[in-house]
Amino acid sequence: MYKLVKPLLFSLDPETAHGIVSGGLKSCCKLWGGKRLLRSVYGYDHTNLEREVFGLKFRNPVGLAAGFDKNADYVEEMAALGFGFIEIGTVTPRPQPGNDRPRLFRLVDDHALINRMGFNNQGVDVAATRLRQLKDRHQFLIGGNIGKNKSTPNEDAVSDYIKCFDALFDVVDYFVVNVSSPNTPGLRALQEREPLTHILNTLQQRNRKGGISRPILLKIAPDLTDSQLDDIIAIVSDTNIAGVIATNTTISREGLQSNQRCASEAGGLSGKPLAKRATEVIRYLTTKSNRAFPIIGVGGIHSPEDALEKLDAGAALVQLYTGFIYEGPGLVKRICKKIAHR
């Protein structure tokens, strides 16, 4: 079915198409039996898919990456499509509109996207309220991807991460600290050892409520050098966070086939051109750390073979976004089947 509607969707502005698909999915799930129908078509359960990672039990290792559901609007709907976990956000303490449109571009020849969304979201309190209202909360795991507002200077960034952390603590299963988006000016400077260690240690000091603590993960850029990746390994050890998500989008434009106008747009590149580098980062972290912490692999997963490549490089779990846009919802089931029967 997706092959039939994809040409129509791809004829529209990407943000408009995203709104149509998301809205249609929500309308379908509101119908009697809608969620059950989607699960029967797109879901795939098998004991070989179950994973326990950073203390959480995942029904399957294929998750939805942050960015698709920024405001926790579609958590139940995406779970009905077979995802084992859903990561919402990136959310910030205060609502912000993000960058001016157009800010999302398809590079069809490369099976890629460029985005410069700029953490557009309705604020952490809106997301937290929606998550509290979920009906089928026990059936899936939720990650909270947190960031800082554009107007917050880097020296005060930790206060924004604290606000998001506190607001979401009771309604998510794990946290992701996002300091690697290229679309908030100066944000990637927080990946340096001193400010990043400060942010993570501060969150760890608050990471207990009623005897419960949440796994905290760090999402890193694919553009880090080997020495910077060595610093990441040391930071994970020093702060005792649960793991790493590798990787975010890239600022590189190397090897693109699409027309120069689209390829030269500012923002982060995702999709197939990112696959090789994301896998390299996963393999480097796995090898250099001697598998000291779990890694969620994301970047350029457009097929079951792409997912297996990330897992074989050392990832414990994988996430989809751009591949989901290009290949459709059936990709989740195809990946799960391949993993279960490999």
N, C-alpha and C positions, 0 to 999 in steps of 0.2 A: 504493500500500500504506500509506503513512504516513497518508493521510486516514482509513483504516479504524481504525488503532490510536491515532490522536491523541486521540479522545474518551476512551478508556480511560486513557491516560497522563495526560491533563489532569484526570482524576477523582482522581488520586493526589497526595499531597504532592510538590512539585516536586523535592526532593532524592531522594525515593524513586523517582520516575519516572526521574530522571537515572541512578541506580544500575542500574535495570532495563535501560534502553536501552544503557548502556555495557557492562554485563555480557553482554547478549545479543549485542552487536556483537563482543565479544571471543570469545565461544563460537562464533559463526559463522566468525570468521577462523581458529579452531583446526581447523575441519573441512578435510579435503582439498579444495582448490579454492575454499575460502570467500573468500579475498582476491581471487582471480581473478574470481569471480562478482560481487563487489561492484564491482570496477573496471569490469567490462563493463557493469554497469547504471548506475553513477553517475559514472564517469570520462569525461572528454572531453579529447582531445589534439588540438592544432592548432598549427601553427607561428606563427600570429598571436597566440597566447597567451603565447609565451615572452617573458620580460623579464629584463634585467640591471639590477639595482638595488643600490646601495651595494656593488658588486663581486661580487654573488652572482647566479647564474643560476637563475631561477624558471621552472618548467615552465608555470605559469599564475599569474595575479596574485591569486587568491582564496585567502586563508588562514583558518585557524581562530584566533580570538582567544584570548588567555589567559583562564583561568577555567574552561574546560570540562575540560581535562586538567591538573589542578593538579600531579599527581605523576608525569607521564610514563607513565601506565598504558596509554594508548590511541593512541600515536603512529602505529603501523603501521595500526591499524584506521581512524583518521581519514584517513590518506593514501589508503587503499583507497576512501574515499568521494569522492575526486577533489580534495581540497584540495592546492594547490600548495605550501603550507608550513604548519607547525603550531607554534604558540607554547605552550610548557608553562609552568606556574606560575599565579600568583605563588608562588615558593618563597622560603623564609626559611632562615637558617642552622640553626636548631633546629626540630624539629617543634612544631606548636602546633595546638590543637583548633579555633581560631576562636571565633566568638561562639556563644551558645546558640541552639538551634533552638526555634521556627521562625526561619529567617533568609533564606529565599528565597520570594518571593511573585509569583504571576502576576496581572497586570492584563489580563485577557483582552480586555476592551472596547477597550483601548488597544494591544493587541499589544505588551505591555511586561513587564518584570520589575523587581522591586526586590530587591536582595540586600544583605545585611550579613554576608557570610560571614566576613570578618575574617582573610583570609590563612590559612585552614585548610589545612594541608599536612603531609606526613610528613618534611619537612626536605630540604635540598638534597642531602645525601649519598645519600638513597634515590633521588631523581630522577636523579642522575648515574649511579648504578649501573644503573638501568633503561636509560638511554640508551646505555650502553656495550654492553648486551646485545642491541641491536636487530640484526635479521638483514638487513633491506633498507635500511640506513642511507643508501646512495648514491642512493636513488630520490626523496628528498624533503629539504627544508630544515627545520631546527628552530631556533626561537627560544627563548631562555631569559629569562623574565620574572622579575626579582629584586626582593625587597623586604626590609624589616627586620622583626624580631620585635616584637610588641606591647610586650614588657617592656624593649626597648632604648630608652633615652632618645634624643631627637633629636640631642643633642650627640655621641653615640657611633654614630649611624646609619651613618656611612661604613664602620665596621668590619664591619657586617653585609653591606653591599653588596660589600665586598672578599671576604669569605668565600664568598659565592654566586658571585661572578665567578670566583674561582680554582677552585672546585669544578667549575664547568660549562665552563670554557674549552675543554677538549679534546673536548667532546661536543655542543656547539651551534654553529650557524653565525652567529648574531647574538645580541646581548643587548638587553633592554629594561629600563631603569631605571624602576621604578614608584614614583613619589612622589605619585600622584594618586588613589589609592583613598580614598573617603570613610569607609571602614569600619575603619581603624586610627587611633585617637585621635592627633591632632597630625601625622599623616603629611603632609597637604597643606601644612603650614608649610614643608616641605622644598622646595616649588616656588619659594620666594623666592630671589632672585638669588644671595645670598651662600652659603647652605648648598648649593644645587643646583650651583653652579659648583664648589664644593669637592669634592662627591661625584664629579662627572663628570671633573674634572681628575685626581683620584686614580685613578679607574679607567683613564683614558687613559694614565697613567704606567705602569700595569701591563699595558697592552694589547699585549704582544708576548711571544711564547713560541716559540722555535725558528724565528724569522723570520716567524711568523704573527701577525696581529692580527685581531680580530673587530669587525665593525661594532657600535657602541653607539648605541641609539636611546633617546629619552626619551618616555614616555607621559604626556600632559598631560590635565588636566581640561577639560571643556567650559565650566566656570563661570568661567574666567579673563576678566578685562577686556581691552580692547584694549591698554592700557598694559602689562599683564602679558604679553600675547602678544608685544608688542614686546621685552620682556625675554627671553622664550624665544628669539626670533630672535637676539638678541645673545649669549645663552648658547651656543646652537648654534655660532655663529661663533667665540666666544672659546675654547670647549673642543674645537672641531673634531670633534664627534661626527658620526655618519653621517646622522642624520635624526630624525624625530618621528613618533609615533603619535598621531593625533587622531581620536577622543578616548576617554577613560575614561567611566565613568557620571557622571550628573549628580545634584546634590542638589535641583535644581528640580522642582517638581510642577505647573508651569504647564500649564493646558489639558487636564488628565486627565479622562477620562470615567468611569473605574471608580469603584466605591463608595468612600466616604470612608474606611472602615476600612482597606482595602488601600492606598489612595493615601497615607495618612498614616503608613504604616510607615517607620521610619528605614532609611536605606541609600541605595545608588546606584541610580538609575533607568536602565534601558537599553531599547532597542527603538525602535519607531516615533516616540514623542514626542521622541527625541533626534536624529532624522535631520536636521532643519533646522539646529539649532545646530551639530552636528558638521560639516556641510557649510560653514557660515559660517566656522568656525574654520579649516578646510582652505583655503578661498578666501582668507581674510585672511592666513594664513601664506605662502601661495603668492605672493600679490600683493606684500605688504610686503617679502618677502625676495627678490623677483625670481627665484623658483624656485632659491634657493641650496642647498636640500637636499631629499632625497626625503621624502615623507609617506606613511604608511600610513593610509588612511581607514577608520574603524570607527565605527559608531553608526547604528542604524536601517535597516540594509540588509535589506529583506525581499523584494526583487524585483530582476531584472536592471536595471530602470530606476533603482532606488536606487543600485546599484553604479556605473552609468554617470554618475550625478550626482556621485558622489564623485570619480571619475576626471576628469570634465570640470572639476571645481573645482580640480584640481591634484594629486590623489593619484596615486602611482605604483602602489600596490597597495591592496587592500582586505581587510578581515577580517570574519568573521561570528561571531556567537554567538547573540544572542536571535532573530534572523531564522531561524537554523538550527533553533532549538527550535520556532518557530511554523510554519515552512514545510516543514521536513523536509529530508532529505539531497539531494533532487532539486534544491534551490535552487542548489547549487554548479554542477551541470551546466548549468542554465538560464542562469546568469550567464556561465559560460565560453562557451557558444554565442553569446550576445548580443554579447559582447566580440569574439569571433573573426570574426563576420560583420557587424559594424556598418559 
